[in-house]
């Protein structure tokens, strides 16, 4: 048994500000590893290792976008005035 800290989906959802269902969806899809400590046939009780949480965060990290190059100003149509 690992002595590393583990969090529940509820604790993780509070830390990240997402719905519990979102955390459970990541677990069920395999994107976020977790263990089920519930008895067989019972409702799942997931625990997520903090190292798996760190790896998940690194995989989903958003890279900084390069600075945008300035756009050229739009050319306006030269319509002659007929008055």
N, CA and C atoms as an extended XYZ file, in Angstrom:
249
Properties=species:S:1:pos:R:3:atomname:S:1:resname:S:1:resid:I:1 pbc="F F F"
N         0.852       -1.196        0.000 N   UNK     1
C         0.000        0.000        0.000 CA  UNK     1
C         0.882        1.238        0.000 C   UNK     1
N         0.594        2.151       -0.885 N   UNK     2
C         1.354        3.377       -1.005 CA  UNK     2
C         0.948        4.368        0.086 C   UNK     2
N         1.943        5.045        0.640 N   UNK     3
C         1.672        6.027        1.678 CA  UNK     3
C         1.490        7.426        1.091 C   UNK     3
N         1.498        7.513       -0.231 N   UNK     4
C         1.321        8.821       -0.860 CA  UNK     4
C        -0.098        9.316       -0.637 C   UNK     4
N        -0.229       10.639       -0.633 N   UNK     5
C        -1.530       11.258       -0.405 CA  UNK     5
C        -2.460       11.010       -1.583 C   UNK     5
N        -3.717       10.794       -1.270 N   UNK     6
C        -4.740       10.581       -2.281 CA  UNK     6
C        -5.917       11.524       -2.001 C   UNK     6
N        -6.583       11.923       -3.069 N   UNK     7
C        -7.739       12.810       -2.946 CA  UNK     7
C        -8.971       12.141       -3.526 C   UNK     7
N       -10.119       12.548       -3.038 N   UNK     8
C       -11.385       12.067       -3.583 CA  UNK     8
C       -11.791       12.981       -4.736 C   UNK     8
N       -12.687       12.517       -5.598 N   UNK     9
C       -13.180       13.403       -6.666 CA  UNK     9
C       -13.789       14.697       -6.117 C   UNK     9
N       -14.440       14.614       -4.966 N   UNK    10
C       -15.047       15.802       -4.378 CA  UNK    10
C       -13.985       16.814       -3.958 C   UNK    10
N       -12.891       16.340       -3.358 N   UNK    11
C       -11.809       17.239       -2.961 CA  UNK    11
C       -11.165       17.878       -4.189 C   UNK    11
N       -10.991       17.077       -5.221 N   UNK    12
C       -10.366       17.570       -6.442 CA  UNK    12
C       -11.255       18.580       -7.161 C   UNK    12
N       -12.551       18.323       -7.197 N   UNK    13
C       -13.458       19.260       -7.869 CA  UNK    13
C       -13.482       20.603       -7.158 C   UNK    13
N       -13.372       20.589       -5.822 N   UNK    14
C       -13.321       21.856       -5.071 CA  UNK    14
C       -12.037       22.613       -5.387 C   UNK    14
N       -10.927       21.890       -5.480 N   UNK    15
C        -9.642       22.528       -5.765 CA  UNK    15
C        -9.611       23.130       -7.168 C   UNK    15
N       -10.218       22.440       -8.120 N   UNK    16
C       -10.182       22.887       -9.511 CA  UNK    16
C       -11.394       23.716       -9.911 C   UNK    16
N       -12.443       23.719       -9.111 N   UNK    17
C       -13.634       24.496       -9.449 CA  UNK    17
C       -14.425       23.906      -10.599 C   UNK    17
N       -14.470       22.570      -10.662 N   UNK    18
C       -15.249       21.888      -11.705 CA  UNK    18
C       -16.304       21.016      -11.032 C   UNK    18
N       -17.219       20.488      -11.812 N   UNK    19
C       -18.254       19.609      -11.276 CA  UNK    19
C       -17.657       18.240      -10.940 C   UNK    19
N       -18.208       17.582       -9.938 N   UNK    20
C       -17.753       16.247       -9.565 CA  UNK    20
C       -17.892       15.287      -10.743 C   UNK    20
N       -18.965       15.448      -11.506 N   UNK    21
C       -19.202       14.589      -12.661 CA  UNK    21
C       -18.076       14.721      -13.690 C   UNK    21
N       -17.489       15.900      -13.789 N   UNK    22
C       -16.379       16.109      -14.714 CA  UNK    22
C       -15.176       15.282      -14.281 C   UNK    22
N       -14.870       15.305      -12.988 N   UNK    23
C       -13.746       14.520      -12.468 CA  UNK    23
C       -14.009       13.032      -12.697 C   UNK    23
N       -15.214       12.570      -12.405 N   UNK    24
C       -15.560       11.157      -12.591 CA  UNK    24
C       -15.487       10.782      -14.074 C   UNK    24
N       -15.885       11.680      -14.964 N   UNK    25
C       -15.794       11.409      -16.408 CA  UNK    25
C       -14.341       11.225      -16.828 C   UNK    25
N       -13.425       12.048      -16.296 N   UNK    26
C       -12.005       11.898      -16.603 CA  UNK    26
C       -11.483       10.554      -16.096 C   UNK    26
N       -11.974       10.135      -14.932 N   UNK    27
C       -11.558        8.845      -14.371 CA  UNK    27
C       -12.072        7.707      -15.246 C   UNK    27
N       -13.351        7.729      -15.574 N   UNK    28
C       -13.953        6.642      -16.367 CA  UNK    28
C       -13.369        6.556      -17.776 C   UNK    28
N       -12.932        7.700      -18.324 N   UNK    29
C       -12.342        7.686      -19.663 CA  UNK    29
C       -10.889        7.205      -19.639 C   UNK    29
N       -10.304        7.126      -18.431 N   UNK    30
C        -8.917        6.695      -18.303 CA  UNK    30
C        -7.925        7.846      -18.359 C   UNK    30
N        -8.414        9.054      -18.550 N   UNK    31
C        -7.528       10.217      -18.628 CA  UNK    31
C        -6.923       10.553      -17.267 C   UNK    31
N        -7.659       10.304      -16.198 N   UNK    32
C        -7.191       10.565      -14.836 CA  UNK    32
C        -7.199        9.242      -14.073 C   UNK    32
N        -6.027        8.652      -13.820 N   UNK    33
C        -5.986        7.371      -13.110 CA  UNK    33
C        -6.523        7.505      -11.680 C   UNK    33
N        -7.221        6.474      -11.234 N   UNK    34
C        -7.772        6.438       -9.886 CA  UNK    34
C        -7.970        4.981       -9.486 C   UNK    34
N        -8.149        4.765       -8.187 N   UNK    35
C        -8.480        3.422       -7.717 CA  UNK    35
C        -9.872        3.470       -7.102 C   UNK    35
N       -10.577        2.363       -7.216 N   UNK    36
C       -11.917        2.248       -6.643 CA  UNK    36
C       -11.800        1.434       -5.363 C   UNK    36
N       -12.077        2.057       -4.218 N   UNK    37
C       -11.937        1.383       -2.930 CA  UNK    37
C       -13.272        0.842       -2.404 C   UNK    37
N       -14.320        0.914       -3.208 N   UNK    38
C       -15.631        0.407       -2.792 CA  UNK    38
C       -15.665       -1.114       -2.915 C   UNK    38
N       -16.541       -1.716       -2.155 N   UNK    39
C       -16.747       -3.164       -2.244 CA  UNK    39
C       -17.352       -3.495       -3.606 C   UNK    39
N       -17.074       -4.691       -4.132 N   UNK    40
C       -17.646       -5.078       -5.425 CA  UNK    40
C       -19.170       -4.959       -5.418 C   UNK    40
N       -19.706       -4.407       -6.498 N   UNK    41
C       -21.147       -4.250       -6.615 CA  UNK    41
C       -21.690       -2.995       -5.971 C   UNK    41
N       -20.838       -2.262       -5.284 N   UNK    42
C       -21.278       -1.014       -4.626 CA  UNK    42
C       -20.939        0.184       -5.503 C   UNK    42
N       -21.506        1.327       -5.166 N   UNK    43
C       -21.206        2.558       -5.892 CA  UNK    43
C       -19.707        2.846       -5.770 C   UNK    43
N       -19.049        3.237       -6.881 N   UNK    44
C       -17.598        3.476       -6.831 CA  UNK    44
C       -17.213        4.573       -5.839 C   UNK    44
N       -16.094        4.339       -5.163 N   UNK    45
C       -15.489        5.342       -4.282 CA  UNK    45
C       -14.051        5.488       -4.755 C   UNK    45
N       -13.826        6.513       -5.582 N   UNK    46
C       -12.528        6.698       -6.214 CA  UNK    46
C       -11.571        7.469       -5.319 C   UNK    46
N       -10.292        7.091       -5.396 N   UNK    47
C        -9.202        7.840       -4.785 CA  UNK    47
C        -8.169        8.102       -5.875 C   UNK    47
N        -7.670        9.327       -5.917 N   UNK    48
C        -6.730        9.737       -6.951 CA  UNK    48
C        -5.418       10.123       -6.281 C   UNK    48
N        -4.333        9.507       -6.726 N   UNK    49
C        -3.002        9.778       -6.190 CA  UNK    49
C        -2.549       11.168       -6.639 C   UNK    49
N        -1.885       11.917       -5.735 N   UNK    50
C        -1.459       13.273       -6.068 CA  UNK    50
C        -0.456       13.282       -7.223 C   UNK    50
N         0.352       12.239       -7.358 N   UNK    51
C         1.293       12.170       -8.485 CA  UNK    51
C         0.534       12.034       -9.805 C   UNK    51
N        -0.559       11.289       -9.803 N   UNK    52
C        -1.389       11.168      -11.009 CA  UNK    52
C        -2.066       12.500      -11.332 C   UNK    52
N        -2.414       13.252      -10.305 N   UNK    53
C        -3.016       14.572      -10.508 CA  UNK    53
C        -2.000       15.505      -11.156 C   UNK    53
N        -0.758       15.478      -10.657 N   UNK    54
C         0.287       16.325      -11.246 CA  UNK    54
C         0.530       15.963      -12.712 C   UNK    54
N         0.583       14.663      -13.014 N   UNK    55
C         0.802       14.220      -14.396 CA  UNK    55
C        -0.369       14.661      -15.283 C   UNK    55
N        -1.592       14.550      -14.763 N   UNK    56
C        -2.792       14.981      -15.495 CA  UNK    56
C        -2.698       16.474      -15.814 C   UNK    56
N        -2.306       17.263      -14.810 N   UNK    57
C        -2.187       18.704      -15.010 CA  UNK    57
C        -1.124       19.034      -16.054 C   UNK    57
N        -0.003       18.323      -16.028 N   UNK    58
C         1.050       18.574      -17.012 CA  UNK    58
C         0.593       18.241      -18.421 C   UNK    58
N        -0.155       17.137      -18.579 N   UNK    59
C        -0.657       16.760      -19.908 CA  UNK    59
C        -1.647       17.781      -20.446 C   UNK    59
N        -2.392       18.412      -19.560 N   UNK    60
C        -3.438       19.344      -19.996 CA  UNK    60
C        -2.984       20.804      -19.946 C   UNK    60
N        -1.719       21.022      -19.647 N   UNK    61
C        -1.196       22.388      -19.564 CA  UNK    61
C        -1.342       23.081      -20.913 C   UNK    61
N        -1.730       24.332      -20.862 N   UNK    62
C        -1.893       25.131      -22.067 CA  UNK    62
C        -0.600       25.904      -22.286 C   UNK    62
N        -0.018       25.737      -23.452 N   UNK    63
C         1.199       26.461      -23.786 CA  UNK    63
C         0.850       27.911      -24.092 C   UNK    63
N         1.766       28.782      -23.763 N   UNK    64
C         1.538       30.187      -24.073 CA  UNK    64
C         1.564       30.370      -25.581 C   UNK    64
N         0.604       31.070      -26.067 N   UNK    65
C         0.529       31.341      -27.500 CA  UNK    65
C         1.582       32.386      -27.859 C   UNK    65
N         2.209       32.239      -29.008 N   UNK    66
C         3.168       33.274      -29.414 CA  UNK    66
C         2.439       34.591      -29.618 C   UNK    66
N         3.188       35.660      -29.470 N   UNK    67
C         2.553       36.966      -29.639 CA  UNK    67
C         2.051       37.098      -31.064 C   UNK    67
N         0.857       37.599      -31.180 N   UNK    68
C         0.231       37.746      -32.493 CA  UNK    68
C         0.923       38.845      -33.286 C   UNK    68
N         1.070       38.602      -34.552 N   UNK    69
C         1.622       39.637      -35.415 CA  UNK    69
C         0.513       40.631      -35.713 C   UNK    69
N         0.868       41.897      -35.762 N   UNK    70
C        -0.180       42.890      -36.020 CA  UNK    70
C        -0.797       42.690      -37.394 C   UNK    70
N        -2.078       42.865      -37.460 N   UNK    71
C        -2.788       42.730      -38.736 CA  UNK    71
C        -2.624       43.989      -39.562 C   UNK    71
N        -2.663       43.776      -40.860 N   UNK    72
C        -2.644       44.923      -41.754 CA  UNK    72
C        -4.018       45.583      -41.691 C   UNK    72
N        -4.064       46.898      -41.765 N   UNK    73
C        -5.374       47.548      -41.755 CA  UNK    73
C        -6.147       47.193      -43.019 C   UNK    73
N        -7.434       47.101      -42.878 N   UNK    74
C        -8.289       46.798      -44.029 CA  UNK    74
C        -8.232       47.930      -45.038 C   UNK    74
N        -8.227       47.542      -46.275 N   UNK    75
C        -8.276       48.558      -47.317 CA  UNK    75
C        -9.730       48.925      -47.558 C   UNK    75
N        -9.954       50.202      -47.644 N   UNK    76
C       -11.322       50.662      -47.928 CA  UNK    76
C       -11.460       50.857      -49.425 C   UNK    76
N       -12.633       50.580      -49.912 N   UNK    77
C       -12.902       50.777      -51.323 CA  UNK    77
C       -12.961       52.266      -51.632 C   UNK    77
N       -12.362       52.620      -52.708 N   UNK    78
C       -12.388       54.024      -53.112 CA  UNK    78
C       -13.553       54.218      -54.087 C   UNK    78
N       -14.643       54.726      -53.545 N   UNK    79
C       -15.846       54.944      -54.339 CA  UNK    79
C       -15.928       56.441      -54.626 C   UNK    79
N       -15.988       56.773      -55.896 N   UNK    80
C       -16.050       58.216      -56.207 CA  UNK    80
C       -17.396       58.814      -55.773 C   UNK    80
N       -17.331       60.045      -55.349 N   UNK    81
C       -18.547       60.762      -54.954 CA  UNK    81
C       -19.164       61.397      -56.201 C   UNK    81
N       -20.435       61.166      -56.408 N   UNK    82
C       -21.158       61.753      -57.525 CA  UNK    82
C       -22.255       62.642      -56.970 C   UNK    82
N       -21.968       63.890      -56.862 N   UNK    83
C       -22.989       64.831      -56.392 CA  UNK    83
C       -23.203       65.920      -57.367 C   UNK    83
